[in-house]
Amino acid sequence: MTQKSIFISWVAHTTRSDSLAHHLGAQSYHIHFFKPKRLKYLYAPLKYLLSGFKTIAILIKEKPDFVFVQNPPIFCALTVWLWCLFSRAKLIIDSHTGAFDQPRWKAFHWLFRFLARKAALTIVHNDPLTQIVTNWGATAITIGDIPFHLKTELTYPFRGGFNVVYVCTFSPDEPVDAVIAVAKALPEIDFYVTGNLKYAPGDIHERIPVNMTLTGFIPYEEYVALIKGCDVIMSLTTRDNTMQNGAYEAMEVGVPIITSNWPVLRQTFSKGTLHVNNTAKELITAVEKVQNEHNRYAEEVRLLREERLQIWKENFSRMLQLLGINQ
């Protein structure tokens, strides 16, 4: 009998979910309702309720055997678990770092622990977080590496010269001010900052220099063209144990990486990468070093991808075995 898997994420877009679904041969569903800037916290319960109804509608239509969900928000996993009580489906929770350390989701750790124990498997991005879930009495596996499915026929219209892309979502843990300072200090280099501008500081347009472009939230193929065509990708966080999808994307397209100096990032991105302490001074040095030794870092990234691809194959095979998924 053919086994059917689907992936449900309550976000507008996520490369990780789409890529894991791609390797599973599964359909990836994004459920997202835009929230108004005003009364956004009052709107949140309604948004999650609407997302829950839409999720149930998808489950009724698809009748899957395995349902992968992105966490956060934990309410997506809760909705699917309730469905699983009345069906043969198994719940698999793909938990991002924010589910562990963001204050608004820490308040729901009791629910996360409960659902992790009920789920067939919880997937996390690094070993320290896997140990946390295991200590809860749940089954967990580390899958940080997912070969991203990044394809496009487009070419991004860069200005020319050396181009740096800062993969950003304007989250509180992203050192945006430091990157702006770097762009001001290196006027001969062009900087491109991704991310939905509705989450950016209100005065950001007045603060950036002329060599910095705010791309806003751009279509998928345009985004892929952007990261494939640039010379170096920055993906930064001020939080420990926080994996960087932007760095994974850079590795997939063979672009040198500048990321933060945390143990899990040093371990994962051990070649073709400069690790910094999120200060403007260190970022300036890192950009100049990659510019001067670009061929070396690009070759190291290629080698890094080959190493991480083997790790992915081993972890993916183990995950399928744990779940009893035939491929």
Secondary structure, 3 states (H helix, E strand, C coil): CCCCEEEEECCCCCHHHHHHHHHHCCEEEECCCCCCCCCHHHHHHHHHHHHHHHHHHHHHHHCCCEEEEEECCHHHHHHHHHHHCCCCCEEEEEECCHHHHCHHHHCCHHHHHHHHHHCCEEEECCHHHHHHHHHCCCCEEECCCCCCCCCCCCCCCCCCCCEEEECCCCCCCCCHHHHHHHHHHCCCCEEEEECCHHHCCCCHHHHCCCCEEEEECCCHHHHHHHHHHCCEEEECCCCCCCCCHHHHHHHHHCCCEEEECCHHHHHHCCCCEEEECCCHHHHHHHHHHHHHCHHHHHHHHHHHHHHHHHHHHHHHHHHHHHHCCCC
